[in-house]
Amino acid sequence: MIFKRASPLLRLLRNRANFEEQYDADNFSKEHVEFKRLHNEAFAALARFCQRDRNRRSIAENESKDPNVFYLDGPDTATSLALIDEHGFDRSCCFVANRHLSTCEILQQLLPEENVIHATAAEALTPSSSTSDCNNDGTDYDESSFSDIDFACYYFDGCGGFAPHIIGMMSAALIRPEATRMSNLHHLPKTMAVGYSLMGGSKDVIEKEMDINRALTNIARTRGMRTRHVLDDPCRFGVPTEIVKTEGSTFTSWMLLEDEAM
């Protein structure tokens, strides 16, 4: 019975190398390129805002360290280049997942090899012990995980239009079992930001946004945190004021998580 339940996932993992990369930035309009650029600006600004706020509340001397960030990037490496070349992020602080091996190989030319995982975002952020059972068939599925890294900002871009998919990524990133949570300093209520994109048109996008934000608020409460809508007051966080949530069939939004005792 257990084997039958696991087999669809195992088949997906076996066929991972057969997935073809669909992301093609060459097809983007000028408006969409600008939209993506502004949200990469927001990503960098929010990561730095969160790091400054953490440093302000911490006795540790870590102000010179760049914030760790997790994001999804394509073969054009646009987000990685924006962080590193335009905003001066250290490559060692940039962490990426992609389910396409060919794209991972491109990203590893720019980032440290260990900072790029051939996996979905949820797989890359889930503790490896939680996914180890998926490899009993001898496949070469990568068990490595970023679950122990303290990220100041997550950007779940290019995630399609299925809200539960995005909620699953957020849950993998932010929810930990009680036993792990009690001993994990990374679970303390440190300021962080989460961005996500929905694609596929404007139909039901408001309802989907509400579902995702509601889920993130509930997740934040498990960490003793509350959420804020970043784009309600972009100036406060150093985000470009001309930024918009929607361009064509793409919707992108940002949420800040902060200690609810603040």
Disulfide bonds with the S-S distance in Angstrom:
none
